[in-house]
Amino acid sequence: MRCAPRPNKLENDAGEKHAPAFFYAKGVDVYVTELRSLGVIKTLRGNMTRIYTIRQLTKEFSVTARTLRFYEDEKLIAPTRRGQTRLYSIRDRARIILILRGRRLGFSLKDIREVLDMYDSKDGEHAQMVHTRKKFEERIHVLERQKLDIDQALRQLRDGVRDIDAALEGKPPTPWTQFFERELVPATAQVKN
């Protein structure tokens, strides 16, 4: 439900004019306008400030409110508060996107925190790219090792199904020791490559 429109321009104590904020949560628009007039919130592109509620972000990213509170407890995001209500900025939303992307790629929260901290530093762009590249290479190496393990497990399972099918047809089953010996040689050769 959208809040009722406000006047086009508001004036703070210093006489500066700015556009009011419009948000979906009841009372949040008044609070944000108040924060902007105090200089707590700076506008982007002149007149655009966006604040998100926890409900909006949980719906957008398909995560639970508990997940967002956990990221807040871990100091990965820092929403402002109005009483008990958490108000998330565009910065918080961007950080949530990076956190969720990092989690999907299998990065730990420690690694994600390091990347997020790079955004906040003065030399962030270059240092972040170098650090992120290093982390990506490490993750690629881990995933390649996991892929080899998965490929080996799939081969073993398929061989097991073939052996079971052969046994059901009355053929003698492969002894378990031979079954695993068949896989040890190819897997070791692949890891060395």
Backbone bond lengths (Angstrom), bond angles and torsions (degrees), N, CA, C in turn:
res aa  C-N    CA-C-N  psi(-1)  N-CA   C-N-CA  omega(-1)  CA-C   N-CA-C  phi
1 M - - - 1.447 - - 1.514 108.62 -
2 R 1.296 117.63 126.14 1.456 122.40 -175.71 1.523 110.31 -87.23
3 C 1.329 116.33 141.51 1.458 121.33 178.57 1.523 109.46 -70.18
4 A 1.307 116.35 156.88 1.462 120.98 178.99 1.522 110.04 -64.90
5 P 1.339 118.01 146.29 1.460 120.83 -179.70 1.521 111.38 -61.31
6 R 1.299 116.00 146.33 1.458 123.52 177.64 1.530 107.73 -108.57
7 P 1.334 117.89 172.45 1.471 119.54 177.16 1.525 110.62 -58.03
8 N 1.337 116.47 154.76 1.463 121.28 -177.92 1.519 113.14 -63.46
9 K 1.319 118.34 -36.71 1.465 121.08 -178.86 1.519 109.74 -130.45
10 L 1.319 116.44 139.51 1.457 123.11 174.02 1.516 107.94 -118.54
11 E 1.342 116.46 156.79 1.448 120.14 -178.81 1.519 108.51 -122.78
12 N 1.351 116.50 133.94 1.462 118.90 177.01 1.518 109.48 -91.45
13 D 1.352 117.70 -176.07 1.459 122.12 -177.19 1.516 112.44 -61.49
14 A 1.327 117.57 -28.31 1.461 121.27 -179.17 1.529 111.64 -83.17
15 G 1.317 117.75 -0.49 1.455 120.90 179.73 1.519 113.89 84.37
16 E 1.362 116.96 5.52 1.461 119.87 179.36 1.516 109.23 -78.52
17 K 1.332 115.31 139.94 1.458 119.72 179.43 1.522 109.54 -100.02
18 H 1.309 116.00 141.76 1.455 121.79 177.30 1.516 108.66 -150.39
19 A 1.325 114.82 157.92 1.460 119.89 178.95 1.517 109.96 -78.04
20 P 1.314 117.67 144.72 1.465 119.68 176.72 1.520 110.70 -72.37
21 A 1.304 115.63 160.31 1.468 120.95 178.78 1.522 109.42 -97.22
22 F 1.325 117.00 143.33 1.457 121.93 176.43 1.517 107.88 -119.89
23 F 1.309 116.07 127.63 1.448 120.35 -178.30 1.514 109.80 -138.80
24 Y 1.304 115.48 167.47 1.450 120.70 -174.90 1.525 113.97 -85.82
25 A 1.306 118.12 -24.82 1.460 120.05 -177.50 1.525 110.24 -84.20
26 K 1.326 116.42 136.23 1.451 121.76 -177.95 1.527 110.22 -61.04
27 G 1.319 116.35 128.50 1.457 121.56 176.64 1.508 114.73 84.22
28 V 1.308 119.30 -15.94 1.462 121.43 -177.20 1.519 110.54 -69.81
29 D 1.345 118.03 -35.38 1.454 120.45 -178.49 1.519 111.44 -62.84
30 V 1.320 116.62 -39.52 1.460 120.57 178.78 1.524 109.56 -65.28
31 Y 1.296 116.39 -43.90 1.457 121.45 -178.86 1.525 111.27 -63.44
32 V 1.332 116.99 -43.58 1.460 120.67 -178.69 1.520 110.22 -66.92
33 T 1.327 117.75 -40.78 1.459 120.97 177.06 1.528 109.69 -60.20
34 E 1.323 115.43 -40.52 1.455 121.22 178.07 1.538 110.90 -63.56
35 L 1.342 116.72 -45.15 1.466 120.35 178.77 1.523 110.86 -62.94
36 R 1.329 116.22 -39.50 1.459 119.73 179.73 1.521 110.23 -64.66
37 S 1.333 117.74 -41.59 1.462 120.53 -178.80 1.525 111.33 -65.67
38 L 1.315 116.99 -28.67 1.465 120.81 177.08 1.526 112.33 -83.41
39 G 1.323 116.62 -5.87 1.460 120.71 179.79 1.513 113.74 83.69
40 V 1.330 117.04 7.39 1.458 120.64 179.30 1.521 110.13 -71.07
41 I 1.335 116.50 -40.87 1.453 121.50 178.31 1.517 108.48 -108.34
42 K 1.304 115.83 126.48 1.456 121.02 175.35 1.518 107.62 -97.44
43 T 1.312 116.90 144.61 1.453 119.71 -177.91 1.512 110.38 -85.91
44 L 1.330 115.47 153.66 1.446 122.27 175.62 1.516 107.95 -101.76
45 R 1.316 117.63 141.21 1.457 122.71 -178.82 1.523 110.61 50.24
46 G 1.311 115.37 42.53 1.449 119.12 175.76 1.515 113.79 84.42
47 N 1.305 118.72 -68.71 1.457 120.72 -170.06 1.510 114.97 -120.93
48 M 1.327 119.11 4.68 1.457 119.18 -173.87 1.525 111.69 -105.72
49 T 1.311 116.34 114.03 1.449 123.06 170.77 1.509 105.41 -127.60
50 R 1.305 116.46 135.09 1.455 119.12 -179.29 1.510 108.66 -126.64
51 I 1.286 115.93 131.31 1.455 122.54 176.32 1.518 106.92 -119.89
52 Y 1.332 116.15 138.59 1.458 121.96 -179.21 1.512 109.16 -116.11
53 T 1.304 115.77 145.35 1.456 120.20 173.84 1.523 108.15 -91.32
54 I 1.307 115.52 166.24 1.461 119.88 179.83 1.526 110.38 -63.39
55 R 1.326 116.61 -35.18 1.467 120.45 179.38 1.532 111.13 -64.76
56 Q 1.329 117.15 -42.37 1.463 120.31 179.58 1.524 110.96 -61.94
57 L 1.332 116.59 -43.64 1.466 120.01 -177.66 1.526 112.00 -71.65
58 T 1.315 117.65 -36.25 1.466 118.76 178.53 1.521 110.37 -65.11
59 K 1.326 116.95 -38.15 1.464 120.15 177.80 1.522 110.87 -69.44
60 E 1.325 116.72 -44.24 1.464 120.49 -177.03 1.526 111.92 -62.76
61 F 1.328 117.25 -42.58 1.465 120.89 -173.82 1.527 113.38 -102.20
62 S 1.318 117.77 1.19 1.471 122.10 -179.44 1.526 111.73 54.17
63 V 1.320 115.34 47.13 1.461 121.81 174.85 1.519 107.86 -122.88
64 T 1.304 116.28 165.70 1.456 119.99 179.04 1.526 110.39 -87.60
65 A 1.314 115.06 160.19 1.467 120.15 175.51 1.528 109.34 -62.22
66 R 1.313 116.00 -33.94 1.465 120.39 178.25 1.534 111.08 -61.14
67 T 1.344 116.55 -37.80 1.464 120.75 178.02 1.526 110.32 -61.59
68 L 1.328 116.66 -46.84 1.467 119.95 179.80 1.524 111.27 -64.91
69 R 1.325 117.01 -39.25 1.471 119.51 177.00 1.530 110.79 -65.08
70 F 1.340 116.58 -36.30 1.467 120.53 176.89 1.530 110.21 -62.56
71 Y 1.335 117.46 -45.40 1.465 120.35 178.27 1.527 110.60 -62.32
72 E 1.317 116.63 -33.86 1.465 120.35 176.22 1.529 109.95 -67.80
73 D 1.338 117.13 -44.63 1.471 120.56 178.11 1.521 111.50 -60.39
74 E 1.336 116.45 -34.73 1.462 121.68 179.36 1.535 112.27 -81.05
75 K 1.330 116.18 2.04 1.472 123.38 178.76 1.525 113.09 63.54
76 L 1.332 116.60 30.55 1.460 121.25 175.72 1.524 110.80 -87.38
77 I 1.322 116.30 -28.42 1.460 122.08 174.19 1.520 107.39 -132.48
78 A 1.335 116.48 158.74 1.463 120.26 -176.97 1.523 110.35 -140.10
79 P 1.334 117.52 75.56 1.458 118.42 178.80 1.528 111.12 -68.30
80 T 1.327 115.71 149.29 1.461 119.29 173.30 1.520 107.02 -79.53
81 R 1.319 115.64 168.29 1.457 119.36 -178.43 1.511 110.27 -129.53
82 R 1.294 113.73 145.59 1.463 121.84 169.26 1.518 104.76 -126.25
83 G 1.304 115.98 96.99 1.460 120.35 -171.80 1.515 108.23 67.69
84 Q 1.323 116.43 -122.58 1.465 121.32 178.00 1.527 112.60 -93.66
85 T 1.328 117.02 -3.57 1.459 121.24 -176.72 1.517 110.89 -85.20
86 R 1.330 115.95 129.18 1.462 121.43 176.13 1.522 108.31 -89.56
87 L 1.332 115.94 133.70 1.458 121.99 178.15 1.520 108.06 -119.67
88 Y 1.325 115.75 118.64 1.462 121.89 -175.42 1.521 110.17 -99.88
89 S 1.321 116.14 133.15 1.458 121.88 -179.46 1.527 110.41 -88.04
90 I 1.320 115.57 175.52 1.463 120.86 174.99 1.530 109.07 -60.44
91 R 1.319 117.09 -38.05 1.471 121.63 177.94 1.532 110.75 -61.08
92 D 1.341 116.11 -45.79 1.471 119.98 178.31 1.523 110.67 -60.40
93 R 1.329 116.83 -42.92 1.457 121.25 -180.00 1.526 110.53 -62.01
94 A 1.337 116.99 -43.95 1.471 120.69 178.74 1.527 110.36 -62.01
95 R 1.329 116.66 -40.54 1.455 120.17 179.26 1.533 111.13 -66.41
96 I 1.337 117.10 -37.28 1.468 120.30 177.14 1.523 109.68 -62.69
97 I 1.331 117.28 -41.64 1.462 120.77 177.82 1.524 110.17 -58.89
98 L 1.336 117.46 -45.60 1.464 121.32 -179.92 1.532 111.25 -66.31
99 I 1.326 116.72 -39.14 1.467 120.45 179.27 1.527 109.83 -62.66
100 L 1.321 116.74 -48.72 1.465 120.53 -177.70 1.522 111.30 -65.98
101 R 1.324 117.06 -37.47 1.473 120.28 177.07 1.530 109.76 -64.71
102 G 1.334 116.59 -43.63 1.459 120.33 178.22 1.514 112.27 -62.01
103 R 1.334 117.08 -40.37 1.461 120.66 178.77 1.524 110.75 -64.61
104 R 1.354 116.52 -41.67 1.480 119.62 178.80 1.519 111.00 -61.65
105 L 1.341 116.84 -33.19 1.459 120.66 -179.93 1.526 112.10 -83.71
106 G 1.324 116.99 -1.99 1.456 120.90 175.30 1.516 115.04 89.80
107 F 1.329 118.24 15.31 1.455 120.28 178.78 1.519 110.37 -79.30
108 S 1.320 115.98 148.35 1.463 120.86 177.34 1.533 108.69 -77.33
109 L 1.332 116.25 163.46 1.461 119.43 177.32 1.525 111.31 -63.65
110 K 1.321 116.88 -31.17 1.466 120.33 176.91 1.532 110.16 -62.38
111 D 1.336 116.71 -46.40 1.466 120.30 178.59 1.523 111.13 -63.80
112 I 1.319 116.30 -41.09 1.465 120.50 179.51 1.524 110.01 -63.61
113 R 1.329 116.75 -42.31 1.466 120.69 178.94 1.525 110.66 -59.62
114 E 1.329 117.18 -41.61 1.466 120.49 178.87 1.525 111.26 -60.55
115 V 1.322 116.50 -43.31 1.463 120.14 179.44 1.524 109.96 -66.24
116 L 1.330 117.52 -42.85 1.465 120.70 179.70 1.529 111.36 -63.79
117 D 1.331 116.56 -38.61 1.460 119.94 178.76 1.521 111.51 -63.95
118 M 1.324 117.02 -29.59 1.459 120.32 177.82 1.529 111.09 -63.55
119 Y 1.328 116.61 -33.72 1.458 120.00 178.56 1.521 111.56 -63.01
120 D 1.326 116.21 -30.41 1.455 120.49 -176.36 1.522 113.67 -85.27
121 S 1.334 117.95 -17.15 1.464 119.73 -177.12 1.523 110.74 -81.82
122 K 1.334 115.40 160.88 1.471 120.53 -178.71 1.517 111.57 -67.32
123 D 1.330 116.84 -37.96 1.463 121.45 -179.55 1.524 109.52 -92.89
124 G 1.318 115.43 28.55 1.460 120.94 -171.50 1.499 115.76 -57.24
125 E 1.308 118.62 -44.18 1.455 119.28 -171.60 1.529 112.09 -63.32
126 H 1.333 118.11 -53.64 1.469 120.64 -178.09 1.524 111.27 -69.00
127 A 1.327 115.46 -48.97 1.468 119.59 -178.67 1.526 110.49 -62.44
128 Q 1.318 116.46 -38.59 1.464 119.99 -179.77 1.524 110.53 -64.63
129 M 1.321 116.37 -43.13 1.462 118.97 -179.66 1.528 111.38 -63.48
130 V 1.331 117.22 -43.41 1.467 120.83 179.93 1.528 109.94 -63.89
131 H 1.321 115.88 -46.89 1.465 120.12 -178.89 1.523 111.07 -65.00
132 T 1.328 116.17 -45.35 1.457 120.21 -179.38 1.515 111.21 -63.13
133 R 1.331 116.86 -40.33 1.473 120.74 178.03 1.524 110.33 -59.52
134 K 1.330 116.52 -43.64 1.454 120.97 179.25 1.531 110.58 -62.23
135 K 1.328 116.59 -45.00 1.465 120.72 179.39 1.522 110.96 -63.74
136 F 1.335 117.22 -39.60 1.463 120.81 178.76 1.521 110.82 -63.91
137 E 1.348 117.25 -42.58 1.469 120.12 178.75 1.525 110.61 -61.96
138 E 1.345 116.43 -42.22 1.457 119.76 178.17 1.530 110.71 -61.72
139 R 1.327 115.95 -42.48 1.464 120.21 -178.80 1.525 110.77 -67.21
140 I 1.337 117.46 -39.34 1.467 121.15 176.79 1.522 109.77 -58.56
141 H 1.337 117.00 -44.47 1.463 121.29 -179.95 1.529 110.64 -60.85
142 V 1.336 117.11 -44.58 1.465 121.16 179.59 1.527 110.25 -63.10
143 L 1.332 116.95 -44.75 1.468 120.36 -179.29 1.523 111.88 -65.48
144 E 1.335 117.46 -36.48 1.470 120.01 177.49 1.532 110.59 -64.00
145 R 1.338 116.67 -41.11 1.471 119.78 176.62 1.528 110.46 -63.35
146 Q 1.336 116.12 -42.41 1.465 119.63 178.87 1.524 110.67 -64.30
147 K 1.318 116.95 -37.51 1.467 120.99 178.94 1.527 110.23 -62.10
148 L 1.334 117.24 -42.11 1.464 120.17 177.12 1.525 110.93 -61.00
149 D 1.347 115.31 -42.92 1.466 119.08 178.71 1.527 111.24 -64.05
150 I 1.316 117.15 -40.19 1.465 121.25 178.98 1.521 110.41 -66.00
151 D 1.339 116.87 -44.51 1.469 120.21 178.07 1.526 111.06 -59.06
152 Q 1.334 116.43 -42.55 1.455 120.14 178.93 1.529 110.54 -64.93
153 A 1.313 117.50 -43.13 1.464 120.52 179.24 1.524 110.65 -63.02
154 L 1.332 117.71 -39.95 1.471 120.47 177.95 1.529 111.38 -63.69
155 R 1.341 116.81 -42.17 1.469 120.10 177.74 1.522 110.32 -61.10
156 Q 1.328 116.63 -44.59 1.460 120.58 -179.71 1.528 111.39 -63.27
157 L 1.311 116.43 -41.96 1.466 119.42 179.54 1.530 111.06 -66.13
158 R 1.333 116.62 -41.95 1.469 119.45 178.79 1.528 110.95 -64.47
159 D 1.343 116.58 -41.57 1.469 119.96 176.50 1.530 110.48 -62.59
160 G 1.328 115.66 -39.08 1.460 119.71 178.47 1.518 111.63 -63.35
161 V 1.329 116.33 -42.13 1.471 119.71 177.13 1.517 110.27 -62.69
162 R 1.352 118.05 -42.97 1.467 121.22 178.31 1.526 111.04 -61.49
163 D 1.343 116.14 -42.97 1.468 119.92 179.70 1.526 111.36 -65.01
164 I 1.327 116.24 -39.37 1.465 119.77 179.19 1.529 109.99 -66.74
165 D 1.345 115.85 -43.54 1.473 119.43 177.63 1.529 110.58 -60.31
166 A 1.351 116.10 -41.45 1.471 119.74 179.25 1.526 110.11 -64.38
167 A 1.336 116.99 -40.79 1.466 120.49 179.79 1.530 110.73 -65.39
168 L 1.333 115.99 -37.40 1.468 119.40 178.52 1.522 111.69 -67.24
169 E 1.329 116.02 -26.14 1.470 120.65 177.26 1.524 111.74 -86.24
170 G 1.334 117.36 0.25 1.459 120.98 176.50 1.511 113.94 97.18
171 K 1.309 119.26 2.13 1.465 121.15 177.47 1.523 109.42 -80.93
172 P 1.321 118.15 152.29 1.478 119.79 -179.72 1.535 110.41 -68.07
173 P 1.342 117.66 134.87 1.466 120.55 179.92 1.534 111.59 -72.57
174 T 1.312 115.43 155.47 1.457 120.95 175.47 1.525 108.08 -73.73
175 P 1.337 119.30 131.84 1.473 120.61 176.59 1.536 109.83 -61.21
176 W 1.328 116.50 144.33 1.465 121.19 -176.70 1.512 112.18 -58.44
177 T 1.296 118.43 -36.32 1.473 119.43 -179.52 1.521 110.47 -63.45
178 Q 1.316 117.90 -41.12 1.469 120.88 177.66 1.527 110.86 -69.96
179 F 1.331 115.97 -34.25 1.462 120.59 -179.46 1.528 110.49 -58.22
180 F 1.343 117.76 -47.56 1.461 120.81 -178.45 1.520 112.15 -78.54
181 E 1.316 118.17 -30.10 1.463 120.37 177.53 1.521 111.41 -63.45
182 R 1.327 117.29 -32.64 1.469 120.21 178.48 1.533 110.69 -60.79
183 E 1.322 117.77 -32.29 1.460 121.47 -175.95 1.521 113.68 -88.77
184 L 1.301 118.87 -27.07 1.455 120.27 -175.44 1.515 112.61 -64.30
185 V 1.280 118.96 -40.47 1.462 122.02 -177.61 1.532 111.80 -66.45
186 P 1.346 120.67 -52.54 1.463 119.87 -179.90 1.525 112.99 -63.34
187 A 1.333 118.51 -38.43 1.459 120.81 -178.23 1.527 110.51 -65.31
188 T 1.337 117.93 -42.36 1.453 121.04 179.54 1.519 110.46 -64.83
189 A 1.314 117.43 -39.81 1.465 120.77 -179.84 1.534 109.54 -65.48
190 Q 1.322 118.53 -36.49 1.466 121.16 -178.56 1.524 111.79 -70.01
191 V 1.328 118.28 -37.56 1.452 121.44 -179.10 1.525 110.71 -64.23
192 K 1.332 118.40 -35.22 1.462 122.19 -179.29 1.518 111.53 -69.04
193 N 1.320 118.76 -27.72 1.471 121.68 -178.59 1.462 112.14 -71.84
